[in-house]
């Protein structure tokens, strides 16, 4: 009998790690983008070139464990995968994307770690076009898109299709200062309403002190966004608007932008999409700076399977006289203010 009990105990001990591992999900994507870039009238000989990027490729591990009282503990560790960088990799580390540990239950979910700001989440619900990569538009649409380290996050329970996220960061940066002040905090909130084909999203970001763009005592940045998206059978349209203000001492900079885009599922795994993103010129203490820009984009994609996509696309940026925006946020070295740029892209993406 003792031998049988010993065998059962050993078997249970060996099975426990397997059962725990079964609660963990491994996920991610490999996204390869090839772009042929053109920037007429560059001041240096780099106006026409081609390049590859990994387009926010990532790998992640997430899981949860049920606790008493209907609660659960959860975690996520997501890392950027720069599989084209090789030994030239200059940044990035494990868990450098959305990564946190927390508790959830009837009260909602609370977590601590590194996570997208509530406003970034809200904007992503209605933007439709890509965030980053060769055809990403975030760098034109707004300045405050971010993923915040040292963050405390709270998501309220969904209520009738309404979800609310809250976030604030600690003042950890103050540990590196030698004087008073500069204890910047980054806080934000969103409200997203989803009902059938309709999505409405509001977002807010507030940065104080050295978390703000001014990086001086008393500096403050604020951003507001609202957007809507609607699905009509195989078609989807979305409009997103963002308004920002940066304050540092006597300097005040106001700016705004919007994105209008749509997609259409053609059947057979084929889809097309198009978008227009406009960044208005900044107003420096009320004076217009004539440094705005805009981008038009079109693309065609084909799903080879549920997890593998191939696509072609085209983007073109136009600038005001003092604007220096480029497609995909590429480096502006040698680009003359007021000139535009364009890119033709080929893409293959695999999700797992």
N, C-alpha and C positions, 0 to 999 in steps of 0.2 A: 504493500500500500504506500509506504514511504517513497519507494522508487517511482510509483505512478504520480504521486503528488509532485515530486521533484521534476518529472518530465513535463507535467502541466505548467509548473512555474517557469521552467526554462523556455517552453514554447511561448508562454505569455510574454516573457521578457523580450524574446526575439521579435514577436509580432508587434509590440508596442511602438517601436520606432517606425515600422512600416505603416501602422495606422496613423501615426502623427504626420508622416510624410504625405499620406494620401490627402490630407487637408490642405496641402500646398499646391498652388497652381503656378506653372512656369509659362510665361507668355512673352511676346515681343514682336519685332518686325525688322526686316532688312530691306532698306529702301535705297536703291541705286539710281541716281539721276545724272544724266549727261546733258550738258548745256553748251550751246554755241552762242557766245556772247559778243555783242557789238556795241561800242560806245563811240559814235562819230566825234571827230575833232578833239580827241584826247591830247593833253599836253605832252604825253610821253608815248612811246611805241608799245602800248599795251591795250589799244582800243579794240582789237579783235583777237579773241582767243577762245579755247574750249576747255571745259573742266568737268570734273566729277565731284559730287558730294554725296554724303550718306543720308541726307534728308531726315534727321531726327530718328535714325534707327535706334532701337532700344531692346533691352532684355530686362525682364522683371520677375520677381518671386512674390507671391502674395498668399495669404492663408488666414484662417481664423479658427478659434477654439470656442466651443460653447461653454458657457459658465452657468452658474446657478441664477435663478431669478429672471430667466429669459434674456440674459446678457450674453455677449460674446466678445472675446478679445481678438483683435485683428492686427495684421502687419502688412506692409508692402515695402519692397526694396526694388526700385527701378533705376537702371543705369543706362547712360548714353553709350551707344556702340559706334565708334568711329572706325569701322572695319576697313576704310580706305587709307587711314593715316599711317598704319604700320609703325615703324620706329620713330616717325615724325610726329607722333601724337604729342600735343603740347598742353592739353587740358582734359579735364574730366576724371571722375573717380567713381568707385562703386557707390551706389545709392545717390547719385548726383541729380537724378530726376525725382518725380513724385515718390517720396519714401517717408513712412511714418509708422507709429505704433499707437493703438488706441483701444477704446471700448465703445460698444454700441448696444442699443437696446431700445425700449419704448421711448426713451428720452431723446433719441437721435444718435449721433456719433460724435465722440470727442477724440482728437488725435494730436500728437506732437511730432514735429519733424520738418521736412522740407516738402512744400506743396504749392501747387498753382494758386495764385491769388483768386479770390471770389470773382473779381471783375474779369480776369482772364478766362475763367470758366464760363461766365455769362456771355462774353463776346464770342467765344467758340461755339455757342449754341446757335447763333444766327449768321455767322460770317460766311459759311459754306466754302469759300475758297481757302487755300492752304494757309497755315500759320507761318511756317518757315520753309526753307528749301529754295530751289531756283524760282519757283512761282509763288513763294510766300509773300503775304501783303502786310504782315503785322508792322514791319519797320516803317511803312508809309502811313498806316491807319492810326497808330498812336504810339506814345513813348512809354506808357506805364505798364505794358505787358510784362509780367514777371512771375517767377517761381521763388517763393520766399523760404529761406532757411530760418532756423530758430523760431518756427511758427507754432502757434496754438490754434487749432481749428475746431469749429463746432458746426455740424450740419443738423438742422432741426428735422423732425419727422415730416415726411411729405403729408400735405393736407389738401385733398381734392385737386391734385395736380400741381400744387404750389410747393416748391422747395426753396429753402433759404440756407445760405452758407455764410458763416462769420469767420474772420481770421484776424489775428494780431501777432506781431512778433515781439520778442523780448528786447530789452535794451542792452543786449550782450555787447554791442559795439563800444559801449561806454568803458568797458574794461581796458580798452587800448588808448584811452585819452589821458592826458596829464593835467587837464584843467576841468573846470565846471562846464556843464552843458554838453552839447553834442551827444545826447542820449536818444538818438532817433528811433522812432517806432513806425512800423508800416502796418496799417490796419485796412480792412476792407469788408465789404458785404455784397451779397447779390440776392436777387429774388427771381426765380425762373418758374414760369407757369407753362405747363404742357398739358394740352387737352386735345386729343385726337390729332388732326393735322396742323394744329396751331401751336406755336412756341413764342412766348414773350419773355424777354430777359432784361433786367435792370442790374447795373453794377456800379460800385463805388470803390475808390482807392484813396487813402489819405496817408501822406508821408510827412513826418515831422523831423526837424533838426537835421542831423547828418544822414538820415535815410532819404532826405529830399534831394532834388537835383542841385540845390544851391550849396550843399555840404558845408554850411556855416550855421552858427547859432541862430535859431529863429526861422530858418528856412522851412518852407512848407509847399508841398505839391498836393493837388487834388485832381481827381479825374472822375467823370460821370459817363455812363454809357447806357444806351437803351437800344433794343433791336427787336425785330420780329421775323419769323419765318413761317411759311405756309406750304403745305404739300397738296398739290392737285393731282391725284392719281400718280402718274410716273414723273411728274414735274415738281420741283421745289424752288421757291424763291425766298430770298432773305435780304433784309436791310439792317445795317448796324451803324450807329452814330456814336461818336466819342467826343467829349469836350474836356479839355485839360487846362490847368492853370498852375504855373510855377512861380513861387514868391521867394525872393532872397534879398533881404534888406529893402532898398528902394526900387528894386527891379521886379517887374511883373511881366510874365510872358503867358499869353493866352493862345491856344490853338485848338483846332477841331478837325475831324475827318470822318468820312463815311465810306461804307462798302456796300455795293448793290451787286448781287450775284444770283445765279440760278443754275440748276442742273436738270437734265432730262434723261430718264432711263428709257433707252430705245428698244430694249428686249434683246434676248440672246447674249446677255452679258455686256452689251454695249451701252455707253453713256457719253453724253456731251455736257460741257459746262462752260460758262462765261462769267466774267466779273469785271466790275469797274470800281476802283478805289481812288478816292480823292482826299488829298491832304491840303487844307487851306493854309495860306500864309500865316506865319506867327504875327502876333501883335505885341510889340515890345513897348510897354508903358503906353499902350493905345495906338502906337504907330505901326502900320502894316509893313512887314519886312520883304514882301514879294519873294518868298522862299518856299512856296508850296510846290506840290507835284501831284501827278496822277499816274495810274497804271491801268491798262486794259489787258485782259487775259482771255484766252480761249483754249479749250483742250478736248481731247477725245480719249476715252479709256475703254479697255476690254478686259473683262474678268476671265482669265484662263481657268480659274476654279474659284471656290469660295474664299481661298486665301491668297491667290496670286493675281496681281494686276499688272498689265502693261499699258502705257499711255504715251501720248505725244501732246505737246503744248507749246504755246507761244505767249510771250508777255512783252509789253512795250511801255516804258516809262517816259513821261514828258514832264519837264520842269519849268517853273517860273524863272525869271532872269537870275535870281539868286539861289535857286533850288539845286540840290546835289543828290537827289534820290537816285538809286539804281535798282535794277531788277534783282530780286532776291537778297537785297541788302549787301551786295558785294562791295569790296573795298573801293572807296572813292578816290584813291590815289591817282592823280593825273587827270581826273575828270573835271572839265571846265563847268563852272556853275551855269546853269541855264540849259545845258545840253542833256539829251536823254540817253536811253540805252534800250536794248532789246535782247531777247534770248529765245532760242528754239530748243526745246527739251525732249529727251527720250527718257522714259522711266520704267523700271520694273520693281515691284514691291511684293514681298512675301510676308504674310502675317502667320504667326504660330502661337 
